[in-house]
């Protein structure tokens, strides 16, 4: 990595994780739940989600709740001819749906 890339990399990573978490918490609306765990099938596809209150949602339930604004930091987008769930992009891969612990 040359010095320009190194400086840019340091610049991108200088954000304080506490500040990032505070911004994320501020973005949550009342009555929204966070997804804290996922279930995957044998192919690694996400098939179910667990919320912070312990509720377990199948994929269709999670889509419905995300569309209704009941799930925090989850986007629904249309790809491959169907709706798909994904985490809101925030630059932190640790909170991506695919990176969450499994239940």
MOGIDA-V302783 format. One record per residue. N is the residue number from 1. PHI is phi in degrees with one decimal (999 if undefined). BURIAL is + if it has 9 or more other C-alpha atoms within 8 Angstrom, else -. D_LAST is the distance of its C-alpha to the last C-alpha in Angstrom with 2 decimals. Layout:
N;PHI;BURIAL;D_LAST
N;PHI;BURIAL;D_LAST
//
This chain:
1;999;-;38.78
2;-79.2;-;42.01
3;-65.1;-;42.74
4;-67.5;-;42.19
5;-64.7;-;38.66
6;-63.0;+;38.01
7;-64.3;-;39.35
8;-64.5;-;37.37
9;-60.5;-;34.14
10;-63.5;-;34.94
11;-59.3;-;35.77
12;-64.4;-;32.46
13;-94.1;-;30.51
14;-77.4;-;32.72
15;-62.9;-;30.68
16;-78.1;-;29.51
17;-59.1;-;25.73
18;-63.3;-;26.52
19;-65.2;-;28.58
20;-61.3;+;25.92
21;-63.8;-;23.37
22;-65.0;-;26.22
23;-64.3;-;27.03
24;-62.9;-;23.49
25;-63.4;-;23.50
26;-65.7;-;26.97
27;-75.1;-;25.94
28;-72.3;+;23.56
29;-93.9;-;25.38
30;-57.3;-;25.42
31;70.3;-;22.94
32;-99.4;+;20.45
33;-115.6;+;16.79
34;-94.3;+;14.74
35;-84.5;+;11.46
36;-116.3;+;9.34
37;-154.3;+;5.98
38;-134.7;+;5.99
39;-122.6;+;5.81
40;-118.7;+;9.03
41;-87.2;-;11.78
42;-62.2;-;14.13
43;-86.5;-;16.15
44;87.8;-;13.57
45;-77.2;-;13.90
46;-72.4;+;11.46
47;-123.1;+;11.22
48;-156.8;+;9.05
49;-139.2;+;8.33
50;-116.1;+;7.50
51;-91.0;+;10.74
52;-62.8;+;12.10
53;-86.9;-;13.46
54;98.3;-;10.30
55;-67.4;-;11.35
56;-113.1;-;9.34
57;-116.5;+;11.61
58;-75.4;+;12.53
59;-61.1;+;14.32
60;-67.8;-;17.68
61;-62.1;-;16.79
62;-63.5;+;15.39
63;-59.4;+;18.62
64;-62.1;-;20.72
65;-67.9;+;19.42
66;-65.0;+;19.77
67;-62.5;-;23.25
68;-83.6;-;24.08
69;77.6;-;23.32
70;-90.9;+;20.64
71;-113.4;+;17.98
72;-77.3;+;19.09
73;61.8;-;19.62
74;-122.9;+;18.63
75;-108.3;+;21.41
76;-116.1;+;22.17
77;-136.0;-;24.64
78;-102.4;-;26.40
79;-152.7;-;26.37
80;58.1;-;26.96
81;78.4;-;28.38
82;-151.4;-;25.27
83;-79.8;+;23.28
84;-133.8;+;20.41
85;-88.8;+;17.95
86;-156.1;+;18.03
87;-71.2;+;17.90
88;-63.2;-;21.36
89;-67.2;-;23.12
90;-136.2;-;23.80
91;83.0;-;24.42
92;-112.4;-;21.33
93;-72.0;-;19.01
94;-64.9;-;16.50
95;-102.5;-;15.39
96;-67.2;+;15.42
97;-52.0;+;12.60
98;-67.2;-;12.55
99;-96.6;-;12.40
100;-71.1;+;9.47
101;-64.2;-;6.70
102;-94.6;-;3.79
103;-116.0;-;0.00
//
